[in-house]
């Protein structure tokens, strides 16, 4: 019980630090509250990732909220959408009516369901939930019905260029208290196993384009599962991310072959463009499937949930438009016995990770959460952000998201002058591979 007691007390210091911060104190005026200003900030305190944070200010002095709008590959487009379109749209509107504002902002562009506009809307939406929590004097999870668990169980990432490196990486994760570990041999698709750069010899594409051959990857993944199972037994739950890089028929074959190793889930075996293949996949294998980090639209996730074709919904919350739609996804999924596994990589801001965790705490059909480790400058920029201990994510118990955003410090970490695009991955003949 000592470890759990320490875990429950791990936020005390952060809470004390935030007690005097106006940004995390309950609001005293509960009359009409209007939005006065909406701004987006782009900053890069960690790994060169472009974090987009939205700050919504109100007509009550000192009361504001923060939300995550991070779209690393199109950060400046999101900032433009916030500053040039959502700011004038939101000014003067009622900050309390989150649902109404979400619905009207969602259709304000007429065309919708795109990642840029969804992320911009997410930043505003999450900031409004932060404000509502501060006005109520409660953490956001309380507004959603309260806790279903004392903290959020997470999985960590383990990888190595060969089986020995992978084994060592898994051992490090287990030593940190993680019971769920995602295993990858090399990068996504094990590109280090590929050797036939025929497209380069032919002068096709760019010299920096990388290579992935399906055969070496498909042969290596079962070997990796077998090796780790032999070394660690069944005590550690194993996950794997296909990252949509193989043909649908090969994804089906791979999932069938992995059944005997009892994976906790296989992630993204198919790209969104191949959603129609999930019925064939489900009919042929019982391997748990996690899907959805590239989804932007209800038209993508609703059929997979309602037809029980997946086991974990893995939507990236800001890509879907924020907490408001995400809690509805969770409710829909619960009715069909689908659990949550919200996307939570390094290119989600600490505010976005807090949103993930508050929703995780409040829903019954929680499955697992992706872990994250923030560096010192990120923690300084977002005081009160979620913390990790013994394989669990813990949120600060202060009102709203329980955290703040230092916009002056953010200016000291400007985004890198790079496009942030996904560089092409190709087959030997030059055909591009969709991530």
C-alpha positions as CSV (number, residue, x, y, z in Angstrom):
1,X,0.0,0.0,0.0
2,X,3.0,2.3,0.4
3,X,3.3,2.8,-3.4
4,X,-0.3,3.7,-3.8
5,X,-0.3,6.0,-0.8
6,X,2.8,7.8,-2.2
7,X,1.0,8.0,-5.6
8,X,-2.1,9.6,-4.0
9,X,0.1,12.2,-2.3
10,X,2.2,13.0,-5.3
11,X,0.2,16.1,-6.3
12,X,0.4,17.8,-2.9
13,X,3.4,19.9,-3.7
14,X,2.0,21.0,-7.0
15,X,-1.3,21.9,-5.4
16,X,0.4,24.0,-2.8
17,X,2.3,25.9,-5.5
18,X,-0.9,26.7,-7.3
19,X,-3.0,27.8,-4.3
20,X,-2.0,31.4,-4.8
21,X,-2.4,31.4,-8.6
22,X,-5.5,33.3,-9.8
23,X,-5.6,31.0,-12.8
24,X,-6.6,28.0,-10.6
25,X,-8.8,29.6,-8.0
26,X,-12.6,29.2,-8.0
27,X,-14.4,32.1,-9.6
28,X,-16.6,34.1,-7.1
29,X,-18.8,35.9,-9.6
30,X,-21.4,33.5,-11.1
31,X,-23.4,35.9,-13.1
32,X,-23.3,36.3,-16.9
33,X,-19.8,35.6,-18.1
34,X,-18.7,36.6,-21.6
35,X,-15.7,35.7,-23.7
36,X,-13.5,38.7,-24.2
37,X,-10.5,37.4,-26.2
38,X,-9.2,34.1,-27.7
39,X,-5.5,33.7,-28.6
40,X,-3.3,30.9,-29.8
41,X,0.3,30.3,-28.8
42,X,2.8,28.1,-30.6
43,X,5.7,27.0,-28.5
44,X,8.3,24.2,-28.5
45,X,9.7,23.4,-25.1
46,X,10.3,19.7,-25.9
47,X,11.7,17.7,-28.8
48,X,11.2,20.4,-31.3
49,X,7.4,19.6,-31.3
50,X,5.1,22.6,-32.0
51,X,2.6,22.8,-29.2
52,X,-0.5,24.9,-29.8
53,X,-2.2,26.3,-26.7
54,X,-5.4,28.4,-26.8
55,X,-6.1,30.9,-24.0
56,X,-9.7,32.1,-23.6
57,X,-10.1,35.3,-21.6
58,X,-13.4,36.4,-20.0
59,X,-15.1,39.6,-18.8
60,X,-14.2,38.6,-15.2
61,X,-10.8,40.0,-14.3
62,X,-8.2,37.2,-14.0
63,X,-10.5,34.4,-15.1
64,X,-9.3,32.5,-18.2
65,X,-9.0,29.0,-19.5
66,X,-6.5,27.0,-21.5
67,X,-7.0,24.3,-24.1
68,X,-4.9,22.1,-26.4
69,X,-5.1,22.7,-30.2
70,X,-1.8,21.0,-31.0
71,X,-1.5,19.9,-34.7
72,X,2.3,19.6,-35.0
73,X,2.3,19.2,-38.8
74,X,0.1,22.3,-39.4
75,X,0.6,24.4,-36.2
76,X,0.6,27.8,-37.9
77,X,-2.6,26.9,-39.8
78,X,-4.3,26.2,-36.5
79,X,-3.0,29.4,-35.0
80,X,-4.5,31.3,-37.9
81,X,-7.8,29.6,-37.6
82,X,-7.9,30.5,-33.9
83,X,-6.7,34.1,-34.1
84,X,-8.4,35.2,-37.3
85,X,-11.7,33.3,-37.2
86,X,-12.6,31.8,-33.8
87,X,-11.5,34.9,-31.9
88,X,-14.0,37.3,-33.6
89,X,-16.6,34.5,-33.6
90,X,-16.3,33.9,-29.9
91,X,-16.0,37.4,-28.5
92,X,-19.1,38.5,-26.6
93,X,-20.6,35.0,-26.4
94,X,-21.6,33.3,-23.2
95,X,-18.6,31.3,-21.8
96,X,-21.0,29.1,-19.8
97,X,-22.8,27.6,-22.8
98,X,-20.1,25.2,-24.0
99,X,-22.4,22.9,-26.0
100,X,-24.0,25.8,-27.9
101,X,-20.7,27.5,-28.7
102,X,-19.2,24.2,-29.9
103,X,-22.2,23.5,-32.2
104,X,-22.2,26.9,-33.7
105,X,-18.5,27.2,-34.1
106,X,-18.4,23.7,-35.6
107,X,-20.7,24.8,-38.4
108,X,-19.4,28.4,-38.7
109,X,-17.0,27.4,-41.5
110,X,-19.9,25.5,-43.2
111,X,-17.4,22.7,-44.2
112,X,-16.2,20.8,-41.2
113,X,-14.5,17.6,-39.8
114,X,-11.1,18.7,-40.9
115,X,-8.1,18.5,-38.6
116,X,-7.1,22.2,-38.7
117,X,-10.5,23.5,-37.8
118,X,-11.2,20.7,-35.3
119,X,-7.9,21.4,-33.4
120,X,-8.7,25.1,-33.3
121,X,-12.2,24.4,-32.0
122,X,-10.7,21.9,-29.4
123,X,-8.5,24.7,-28.0
124,X,-11.5,26.9,-27.3
125,X,-13.6,24.0,-26.1
126,X,-11.1,22.7,-23.6
127,X,-10.4,26.3,-22.4
128,X,-14.2,26.7,-21.7
129,X,-14.2,23.5,-19.7
130,X,-11.3,24.8,-17.7
131,X,-13.2,28.0,-17.0
132,X,-16.3,26.1,-15.9
133,X,-14.3,24.0,-13.5
134,X,-12.7,27.1,-12.0
135,X,-16.1,28.8,-11.6
136,X,-17.4,25.6,-9.9
137,X,-14.3,25.2,-7.8
138,X,-13.9,21.6,-9.0
139,X,-11.6,19.6,-11.2
140,X,-13.1,19.0,-14.6
141,X,-13.5,15.2,-13.9
142,X,-16.0,16.2,-11.2
143,X,-18.1,18.0,-13.8
144,X,-18.2,14.8,-15.7
145,X,-19.6,12.8,-12.8
146,X,-16.5,12.2,-10.5
147,X,-13.9,9.5,-10.4
148,X,-14.3,5.9,-11.4
149,X,-10.7,5.1,-10.4
150,X,-8.0,6.6,-8.2
151,X,-5.5,7.3,-11.1
152,X,-5.1,6.5,-14.7
153,X,-3.2,3.3,-15.7
154,X,-0.8,3.9,-18.6
155,X,1.3,2.0,-21.0
156,X,4.8,2.9,-22.0
157,X,6.8,2.5,-25.2
158,X,9.7,0.0,-25.6
159,X,11.7,-0.3,-28.7
160,X,15.1,-1.7,-30.0
161,X,16.8,-2.3,-33.3
162,X,17.1,-6.0,-32.4
163,X,15.5,-8.4,-29.9
164,X,18.1,-7.8,-27.2
165,X,17.7,-4.0,-27.3
166,X,13.9,-4.5,-27.2
167,X,14.2,-6.8,-24.2
168,X,16.3,-4.3,-22.3
169,X,13.8,-1.6,-23.1
170,X,10.9,-3.7,-21.8
171,X,12.8,-4.4,-18.7
172,X,13.3,-0.6,-18.1
173,X,9.6,0.0,-18.5
174,X,8.7,-2.9,-16.1
175,X,11.2,-1.5,-13.5
176,X,9.3,1.8,-13.6
177,X,6.1,0.1,-12.6
178,X,4.4,-0.2,-16.0
179,X,2.3,-3.3,-16.5
180,X,1.4,-2.4,-20.1
181,X,4.2,-2.0,-22.6
182,X,4.1,-1.3,-26.3
183,X,6.8,-3.2,-28.2
184,X,8.3,-2.1,-31.6
185,X,11.4,-3.4,-33.3
186,X,13.1,-0.3,-34.6
187,X,10.7,2.4,-35.8
188,X,7.3,1.9,-37.2
189,X,7.4,-0.9,-39.7
190,X,11.0,-1.9,-38.6
191,X,12.6,0.1,-41.4
192,X,16.1,-0.9,-40.3
193,X,15.4,-4.4,-41.6
194,X,14.8,-3.1,-45.2
195,X,17.7,-2.9,-47.6
196,X,16.4,-2.6,-51.2
197,X,16.5,1.1,-52.0
198,X,15.7,0.5,-55.6
199,X,13.8,3.8,-55.9
200,X,16.9,5.7,-55.0
201,X,19.0,3.9,-57.6
202,X,16.4,4.9,-60.1
203,X,16.5,8.5,-59.1
204,X,12.9,8.5,-57.9
205,X,11.7,10.6,-55.0
206,X,14.2,12.4,-52.7
207,X,17.4,11.1,-51.2
208,X,16.0,11.5,-47.7
209,X,13.0,9.3,-48.3
210,X,13.0,6.2,-46.1
211,X,12.3,2.6,-46.9
212,X,10.0,0.0,-45.5
213,X,9.5,-3.5,-46.9
214,X,6.5,-5.5,-45.6
215,X,8.2,-8.9,-45.6
216,X,11.0,-8.3,-43.0
217,X,8.5,-6.4,-40.8
218,X,5.8,-9.2,-41.0
219,X,8.4,-11.8,-40.1
220,X,10.0,-9.9,-37.2
221,X,6.9,-8.9,-35.2
222,X,5.8,-12.4,-34.2
223,X,9.4,-13.2,-33.3
224,X,9.5,-10.1,-31.0
225,X,6.3,-11.2,-29.3
226,X,7.6,-14.7,-28.8
227,X,10.9,-13.4,-27.4
228,X,9.4,-11.0,-24.9
229,X,6.8,-13.5,-23.8
230,X,9.6,-16.0,-23.2
231,X,11.5,-13.5,-21.2
232,X,8.7,-11.8,-19.2
233,X,5.9,-14.4,-19.2
234,X,2.3,-13.2,-19.1
235,X,2.7,-10.7,-16.3
236,X,3.3,-7.8,-18.7
237,X,0.6,-6.8,-21.1
238,X,2.0,-6.3,-24.6
239,X,0.8,-3.9,-27.2
240,X,2.0,-3.2,-30.8
241,X,1.4,-0.4,-33.3
242,X,1.2,-1.4,-36.9
243,X,0.8,2.3,-37.8
244,X,-1.3,1.4,-40.9
245,X,1.8,0.5,-42.9
246,X,0.9,-2.8,-44.4
247,X,-1.8,-4.1,-46.8
248,X,-5.1,-5.1,-45.3
249,X,-4.7,-8.8,-46.1
250,X,-1.3,-8.8,-44.4
251,X,-2.8,-7.0,-41.4
252,X,-5.3,-9.8,-41.1
253,X,-2.6,-12.4,-41.4
254,X,-0.4,-10.7,-38.8
255,X,-3.2,-10.3,-36.2
256,X,-4.1,-14.0,-36.6
257,X,-0.5,-15.0,-36.1
258,X,-0.2,-12.8,-32.9
259,X,-3.3,-14.4,-31.2
260,X,-1.2,-17.0,-29.4
261,X,0.8,-14.3,-27.7
262,X,-2.3,-12.7,-26.2
263,X,-1.6,-9.0,-27.0
264,X,-3.5,-6.4,-25.0
265,X,-4.2,-4.8,-28.3
266,X,-2.9,-4.3,-31.8
267,X,-3.1,-0.6,-32.8
268,X,-4.0,0.8,-36.2
269,X,-3.7,-2.3,-38.3
270,X,-5.5,-0.5,-41.2
271,X,-5.5,3.1,-42.5
272,X,-8.8,5.1,-42.2
273,X,-9.1,4.7,-46.0
274,X,-9.5,0.9,-45.5
275,X,-12.1,1.0,-42.7
276,X,-14.3,-1.4,-44.8
277,X,-11.8,-4.2,-44.1
278,X,-12.4,-4.2,-40.4
279,X,-15.4,-6.5,-40.9
280,X,-13.1,-9.1,-42.5
281,X,-10.5,-8.6,-39.8
282,X,-13.0,-9.0,-37.0
283,X,-14.4,-12.2,-38.6
284,X,-11.0,-13.8,-38.7
285,X,-9.3,-12.9,-35.5
286,X,-10.1,-12.3,-31.8
287,X,-7.0,-10.1,-31.3
288,X,-8.1,-6.9,-29.5
289,X,-8.0,-4.0,-32.0
290,X,-7.3,-0.3,-31.2
291,X,-8.1,2.3,-33.9
292,X,-8.7,5.9,-34.4
293,X,-5.8,8.3,-33.9
294,X,-6.2,9.7,-37.4
295,X,-10.0,10.0,-37.2
296,X,-11.5,13.5,-37.5
297,X,-15.2,12.7,-38.2
298,X,-18.0,10.8,-36.5
299,X,-18.5,9.1,-39.9
300,X,-15.1,7.3,-39.2
301,X,-15.5,6.1,-35.7
302,X,-19.3,5.5,-35.4
303,X,-19.5,2.5,-37.7
304,X,-16.5,0.8,-36.1
305,X,-18.0,1.2,-32.6
306,X,-21.6,0.4,-33.3
307,X,-20.8,-2.7,-35.4
308,X,-18.4,-3.8,-32.7
309,X,-15.4,-4.1,-35.1
310,X,-12.9,-2.6,-32.7
311,X,-12.2,-3.0,-29.0
312,X,-10.5,0.3,-28.2
313,X,-11.3,3.7,-29.6
314,X,-8.1,5.7,-29.9
315,X,-9.3,9.1,-31.1
316,X,-6.9,12.0,-30.7
317,X,-9.2,14.3,-28.7
318,X,-8.1,17.6,-30.2
319,X,-8.5,16.1,-33.7
320,X,-12.1,15.3,-32.9
321,X,-12.8,18.9,-31.6
322,X,-12.1,18.7,-27.8
323,X,-13.7,17.3,-24.7
324,X,-17.3,18.0,-25.7
325,X,-17.3,15.5,-28.6
326,X,-14.9,13.1,-26.8
327,X,-17.2,12.5,-23.9
328,X,-19.9,11.7,-26.4
329,X,-17.6,9.2,-28.1
330,X,-17.0,7.6,-24.7
331,X,-20.7,7.3,-24.0
332,X,-21.4,5.8,-27.4
333,X,-18.5,3.3,-27.0
334,X,-19.7,2.2,-23.6
335,X,-23.0,1.0,-25.0
336,X,-21.1,-1.3,-27.4
337,X,-18.4,-2.5,-24.9
338,X,-15.7,-0.6,-26.6
339,X,-13.0,0.9,-24.3
340,X,-11.0,4.1,-24.5
341,X,-7.3,4.4,-25.4
342,X,-7.0,8.1,-26.3
343,X,-4.0,9.1,-28.3
344,X,-1.4,10.7,-26.1
345,X,2.0,11.1,-27.7
346,X,4.6,13.9,-27.2
347,X,2.9,16.1,-29.7
348,X,0.0,16.7,-27.4
349,X,0.4,19.6,-25.0
350,X,0.2,19.0,-21.2
351,X,-3.3,20.6,-21.4
352,X,-4.3,17.9,-23.8
353,X,-2.9,15.2,-21.6
354,X,-4.8,16.7,-18.7
355,X,-8.0,16.5,-20.8
356,X,-7.3,12.9,-21.6
357,X,-6.7,12.0,-18.0
358,X,-9.8,13.9,-16.6
359,X,-12.0,12.0,-19.1
360,X,-10.2,8.7,-18.2
361,X,-11.0,9.2,-14.5
362,X,-14.7,9.8,-15.1
363,X,-15.7,7.1,-17.6
364,X,-16.5,3.6,-16.8
365,X,-15.3,2.1,-20.1
366,X,-11.7,3.4,-19.7
367,X,-9.2,1.0,-21.2
368,X,-5.6,2.4,-21.1
369,X,-3.8,5.7,-21.6
370,X,-0.6,6.4,-23.4
371,X,2.0,7.7,-21.0
372,X,4.1,10.8,-21.4
373,X,7.2,12.3,-19.7
374,X,7.6,16.1,-19.8
375,X,11.0,17.7,-19.6
376,X,11.8,20.4,-17.1
377,X,11.0,23.4,-19.3
378,X,7.6,21.9,-20.2
379,X,6.7,21.4,-16.6
380,X,7.8,24.9,-15.8
381,X,5.7,26.3,-18.7
382,X,2.7,24.3,-17.6
383,X,2.8,24.3,-13.7
384,X,0.4,21.7,-12.3
385,X,0.5,19.4,-15.3
386,X,-0.2,15.7,-14.9
387,X,2.5,13.5,-13.4
388,X,3.5,9.9,-13.8
389,X,4.3,7.5,-11.0
390,X,4.4,3.6,-10.9
391,X,2.7,3.3,-14.3
392,X,-0.2,5.7,-13.4
393,X,-1.0,9.2,-14.5
394,X,-2.1,11.6,-11.8
395,X,-3.9,14.9,-12.2
396,X,-3.7,18.0,-10.0
397,X,-6.8,18.4,-7.9
398,X,-7.0,22.1,-8.3
399,X,-10.1,23.5,-10.1
400,X,-10.4,23.2,-13.9
401,X,-7.5,21.3,-15.4
402,X,-5.6,22.0,-12.3
403,X,-2.8,23.7,-14.2
404,X,-1.7,27.0,-15.7
405,X,0.2,28.2,-18.8
406,X,3.2,30.6,-18.6
407,X,2.8,32.5,-21.9
408,X,6.0,34.6,-21.2
409,X,8.1,31.5,-20.8
410,X,6.4,30.0,-23.9
411,X,7.8,32.9,-25.9
412,X,11.3,31.8,-24.9
413,X,10.8,28.5,-26.8
414,X,9.7,29.6,-30.3
415,X,8.8,26.8,-32.7
416,X,11.5,25.6,-35.0
417,X,11.6,26.9,-38.5
418,X,10.7,23.6,-40.1
419,X,7.6,22.4,-41.8
420,X,7.0,19.5,-39.5
421,X,5.7,17.3,-42.3
422,X,5.8,13.5,-42.3
423,X,8.6,12.6,-44.6
424,X,7.8,10.0,-47.3
425,X,8.3,6.3,-46.5
426,X,8.4,4.1,-49.6
427,X,8.4,0.5,-50.9
428,X,11.4,-0.6,-52.9
429,X,9.8,0.5,-56.2
430,X,9.0,4.0,-54.7
431,X,5.3,3.5,-53.8
432,X,4.5,5.7,-50.8
433,X,3.4,4.1,-47.5
434,X,0.5,5.7,-45.7
435,X,1.1,6.2,-41.9
